Amino acid sequence: MSFDGEPATARPARAGRPRDQRIDSSVLDATCAVLEESGYARLTLEEVARRAHTTKPAIYRRWTNRQHLVLAALGAHLGDVSTPDTGCTLCDLNEGINVFVAAFRRIRPEVIGPLLAECATDSGLHGAFMTTLFDPPRAAVAAMLDRAVARGDLRADLDRDLVLDMLGSLVHYRALFGHAPTSEDEVERAVEALLRGIATDYPALVEHTRQLAAGHAPHA
């Protein structure tokens, strides 16, 4: 359903002056601020409109329901998070996972949990949730794994989706339930434990990492 009770379907474009992108930005910033202060369940469009110095109809014209507005705000908040490509598999996975842990740490569990619950029963909303919050880090880590396989660092027969789920749990599980923080040391231990099973030569990966840390070029 839309904010005003109408079905949450795409509304036809209206003729007239172009949409003011400044309002879009202000509304998304205001939404993030309210989420940070009050969580998802207590977010109201009245408060978002007040902070954005706009009106509820202006918000209605841009997002068909509260869930889509919040997803847009969180997507803008997370931004285009890039992952490293240094040629060092152990380094890249550690740093890459920490990038996403840090990004999701900025979103309160009181936001992600209730938002997922509301999106779960609607296929369109669930798809939007996955596209916005789940798929980008998964695709980035998948690219890191593919590069490592191409270099010969990881086994070619690894179960890519299973490995992605195991690595992704470091980000999503604790972000969703908020029961414990995820430190860089924990990420490092988890990545190392996983690589012991899927690396073609784990001691060689560790030696490569050691040489890079020491400032030495690895031997060909």
PEZI-V494163 format. One record per residue. N is the residue number from 1. RES is the residue in one small letter. SS is DSSP state (h for helix, s for strand, l for the rest). PHI is phi in whole degrees, -180 to 180 (* if undefined). OMEGA is omega in whole degrees, 0 to 359 (none if undefined). Layout:
n:N res:RES ss:SS phi:PHI omega:OMEGA
n:N res:RES ss:SS phi:PHI omega:OMEGA
This chain:
n:1 res:m ss:l phi:* omega:177
n:2 res:s ss:l phi:-82 omega:180
n:3 res:f ss:l phi:-60 omega:185
n:4 res:d ss:l phi:-98 omega:175
n:5 res:g ss:l phi:93 omega:179
n:6 res:e ss:l phi:-83 omega:177
n:7 res:p ss:l phi:-57 omega:184
n:8 res:a ss:l phi:-81 omega:178
n:9 res:t ss:l phi:-110 omega:180
n:10 res:a ss:l phi:-65 omega:180
n:11 res:r ss:l phi:-87 omega:180
n:12 res:p ss:l phi:-64 omega:179
n:13 res:a ss:l phi:-64 omega:180
n:14 res:r ss:l phi:-104 omega:177
n:15 res:a ss:l phi:-72 omega:179
n:16 res:g ss:l phi:140 omega:183
n:17 res:r ss:l phi:-70 omega:181
n:18 res:p ss:l phi:-60 omega:179
n:19 res:r ss:l phi:-66 omega:181
n:20 res:d ss:l phi:-79 omega:182
n:21 res:q ss:h phi:-66 omega:178
n:22 res:r ss:h phi:-65 omega:178
n:23 res:i ss:h phi:-68 omega:177
n:24 res:d ss:h phi:-54 omega:182
n:25 res:s ss:h phi:-62 omega:181
n:26 res:s ss:h phi:-65 omega:180
n:27 res:v ss:h phi:-66 omega:180
n:28 res:l ss:h phi:-65 omega:178
n:29 res:d ss:h phi:-64 omega:180
n:30 res:a ss:h phi:-66 omega:178
n:31 res:t ss:h phi:-61 omega:178
n:32 res:c ss:h phi:-61 omega:181
n:33 res:a ss:h phi:-65 omega:179
n:34 res:v ss:h phi:-67 omega:178
n:35 res:l ss:h phi:-60 omega:181
n:36 res:e ss:h phi:-65 omega:183
n:37 res:e ss:h phi:-85 omega:191
n:38 res:s ss:h phi:-119 omega:186
n:39 res:g ss:l phi:81 omega:185
n:40 res:y ss:l phi:-79 omega:187
n:41 res:a ss:l phi:-61 omega:185
n:42 res:r ss:l phi:-100 omega:178
n:43 res:l ss:l phi:-71 omega:176
n:44 res:t ss:l phi:-122 omega:179
n:45 res:l ss:h phi:-69 omega:177
n:46 res:e ss:h phi:-62 omega:181
n:47 res:e ss:h phi:-70 omega:178
n:48 res:v ss:h phi:-62 omega:180
n:49 res:a ss:h phi:-62 omega:181
n:50 res:r ss:h phi:-63 omega:182
n:51 res:r ss:h phi:-70 omega:181
n:52 res:a ss:h phi:-85 omega:181
n:53 res:h ss:l phi:57 omega:178
n:54 res:t ss:l phi:-141 omega:184
n:55 res:t ss:l phi:-124 omega:176
n:56 res:k ss:h phi:-62 omega:176
n:57 res:p ss:h phi:-58 omega:178
n:58 res:a ss:h phi:-65 omega:177
n:59 res:i ss:h phi:-72 omega:179
n:60 res:y ss:h phi:-55 omega:183
n:61 res:r ss:l phi:-70 omega:185
n:62 res:r ss:l phi:-103 omega:182
n:63 res:w ss:l phi:-134 omega:188
n:64 res:t ss:l phi:-76 omega:177
n:65 res:n ss:l phi:-156 omega:184
n:66 res:r ss:h phi:-64 omega:181
n:67 res:q ss:h phi:-62 omega:179
n:68 res:h ss:h phi:-65 omega:177
n:69 res:l ss:h phi:-62 omega:182
n:70 res:v ss:h phi:-65 omega:178
n:71 res:l ss:h phi:-63 omega:178
n:72 res:a ss:h phi:-63 omega:180
n:73 res:a ss:h phi:-67 omega:180
n:74 res:l ss:h phi:-67 omega:177
n:75 res:g ss:h phi:-62 omega:177
n:76 res:a ss:h phi:-67 omega:180
n:77 res:h ss:h phi:-67 omega:179
n:78 res:l ss:h phi:-72 omega:178
n:79 res:g ss:l phi:71 omega:180
n:80 res:d ss:l phi:-91 omega:184
n:81 res:v ss:l phi:-78 omega:181
n:82 res:s ss:l phi:-95 omega:179
n:83 res:t ss:l phi:-118 omega:185
n:84 res:p ss:l phi:-75 omega:174
n:85 res:d ss:l phi:-144 omega:185
n:86 res:t ss:l phi:-99 omega:185
n:87 res:g ss:l phi:89 omega:178
n:88 res:c ss:l phi:-108 omega:187
n:89 res:t ss:h phi:-60 omega:181
n:90 res:l ss:h phi:-62 omega:180
n:91 res:c ss:h phi:-64 omega:185
n:92 res:d ss:h phi:-64 omega:180
n:93 res:l ss:h phi:-66 omega:178
n:94 res:n ss:h phi:-60 omega:183
n:95 res:e ss:h phi:-68 omega:181
n:96 res:g ss:h phi:-63 omega:178
n:97 res:i ss:h phi:-63 omega:179
n:98 res:n ss:h phi:-64 omega:176
n:99 res:v ss:h phi:-60 omega:183
n:100 res:f ss:h phi:-77 omega:174
n:101 res:v ss:h phi:-60 omega:180
n:102 res:a ss:h phi:-64 omega:181
n:103 res:a ss:h phi:-65 omega:182
n:104 res:f ss:h phi:-75 omega:176
n:105 res:r ss:h phi:-64 omega:180
n:106 res:r ss:l phi:-80 omega:179
n:107 res:i ss:l phi:-110 omega:183
n:108 res:r ss:l phi:-69 omega:175
n:109 res:p ss:h phi:-58 omega:178
n:110 res:e ss:h phi:-68 omega:177
n:111 res:v ss:h phi:-101 omega:187
n:112 res:i ss:h phi:-67 omega:182
n:113 res:g ss:h phi:-59 omega:179
n:114 res:p ss:h phi:-62 omega:179
n:115 res:l ss:h phi:-65 omega:178
n:116 res:l ss:h phi:-61 omega:180
n:117 res:a ss:h phi:-60 omega:180
n:118 res:e ss:h phi:-72 omega:182
n:119 res:c ss:h phi:-82 omega:191
n:120 res:a ss:h phi:-63 omega:185
n:121 res:t ss:l phi:-92 omega:180
n:122 res:d ss:l phi:-120 omega:186
n:123 res:s ss:h phi:-62 omega:179
n:124 res:g ss:h phi:-67 omega:179
n:125 res:l ss:h phi:-68 omega:179
n:126 res:h ss:h phi:-63 omega:177
n:127 res:g ss:h phi:-62 omega:179
n:128 res:a ss:h phi:-67 omega:177
n:129 res:f ss:h phi:-61 omega:182
n:130 res:m ss:h phi:-64 omega:182
n:131 res:t ss:h phi:-63 omega:185
n:132 res:t ss:h phi:-84 omega:190
n:133 res:l ss:h phi:-111 omega:186
n:134 res:f ss:h phi:-102 omega:187
n:135 res:d ss:h phi:-68 omega:184
n:136 res:p ss:h phi:-58 omega:178
n:137 res:p ss:h phi:-66 omega:179
n:138 res:r ss:h phi:-64 omega:180
n:139 res:a ss:h phi:-65 omega:181
n:140 res:a ss:h phi:-67 omega:178
n:141 res:v ss:h phi:-69 omega:177
n:142 res:a ss:h phi:-60 omega:179
n:143 res:a ss:h phi:-64 omega:177
n:144 res:m ss:h phi:-64 omega:179
n:145 res:l ss:h phi:-64 omega:180
n:146 res:d ss:h phi:-62 omega:178
n:147 res:r ss:h phi:-65 omega:181
n:148 res:a ss:h phi:-68 omega:177
n:149 res:v ss:h phi:-65 omega:180
n:150 res:a ss:h phi:-63 omega:178
n:151 res:r ss:h phi:-77 omega:183
n:152 res:g ss:l phi:88 omega:181
n:153 res:d ss:l phi:-77 omega:181
n:154 res:l ss:s phi:-114 omega:181
n:155 res:r ss:l phi:-64 omega:181
n:156 res:a ss:l phi:-69 omega:183
n:157 res:d ss:l phi:-96 omega:180
n:158 res:l ss:l phi:-64 omega:176
n:159 res:d ss:l phi:-82 omega:189
n:160 res:r ss:h phi:-60 omega:182
n:161 res:d ss:h phi:-66 omega:179
n:162 res:l ss:h phi:-66 omega:179
n:163 res:v ss:h phi:-62 omega:178
n:164 res:l ss:h phi:-62 omega:178
n:165 res:d ss:h phi:-65 omega:181
n:166 res:m ss:h phi:-67 omega:178
n:167 res:l ss:h phi:-71 omega:182
n:168 res:g ss:h phi:-65 omega:180
n:169 res:s ss:h phi:-62 omega:177
n:170 res:l ss:h phi:-61 omega:181
n:171 res:v ss:h phi:-89 omega:193
n:172 res:h ss:h phi:-82 omega:185
n:173 res:y ss:h phi:-62 omega:182
n:174 res:r ss:h phi:-77 omega:175
n:175 res:a ss:h phi:-66 omega:182
n:176 res:l ss:h phi:-75 omega:185
n:177 res:f ss:h phi:-94 omega:176
n:178 res:g ss:l phi:61 omega:185
n:179 res:h ss:l phi:-85 omega:182
n:180 res:a ss:l phi:-162 omega:176
n:181 res:p ss:l phi:-77 omega:177
n:182 res:t ss:l phi:-118 omega:183
n:183 res:s ss:l phi:-89 omega:177
n:184 res:e ss:h phi:-63 omega:178
n:185 res:d ss:h phi:-64 omega:179
n:186 res:e ss:h phi:-66 omega:177
n:187 res:v ss:h phi:-61 omega:181
n:188 res:e ss:h phi:-62 omega:180
n:189 res:r ss:h phi:-65 omega:181
n:190 res:a ss:h phi:-67 omega:179
n:191 res:v ss:h phi:-63 omega:179
n:192 res:e ss:h phi:-64 omega:179
n:193 res:a ss:h phi:-62 omega:180
n:194 res:l ss:h phi:-70 omega:183
n:195 res:l ss:h phi:-66 omega:177
n:196 res:r ss:h phi:-61 omega:181
n:197 res:g ss:h phi:-94 omega:186
n:198 res:i ss:h phi:-115 omega:178
n:199 res:a ss:s phi:-78 omega:175
n:200 res:t ss:l phi:-71 omega:180
n:201 res:d ss:l phi:-152 omega:185
n:202 res:y ss:h phi:-62 omega:178
n:203 res:p ss:h phi:-58 omega:178
n:204 res:a ss:h phi:-68 omega:177
n:205 res:l ss:h phi:-64 omega:179
n:206 res:v ss:h phi:-64 omega:180
n:207 res:e ss:h phi:-65 omega:177
n:208 res:h ss:h phi:-59 omega:179
n:209 res:t ss:h phi:-62 omega:181
n:210 res:r ss:h phi:-62 omega:180
n:211 res:q ss:h phi:-66 omega:177
n:212 res:l ss:h phi:-65 omega:180
n:213 res:a ss:h phi:-65 omega:181
n:214 res:a ss:l phi:-83 omega:180
n:215 res:g ss:l phi:83 omega:180
n:216 res:h ss:l phi:-105 omega:175
n:217 res:a ss:l phi:-72 omega:179
n:218 res:p ss:l phi:-67 omega:179
n:219 res:h ss:l phi:-70 omega:179
n:220 res:a ss:l phi:-71 omega:none
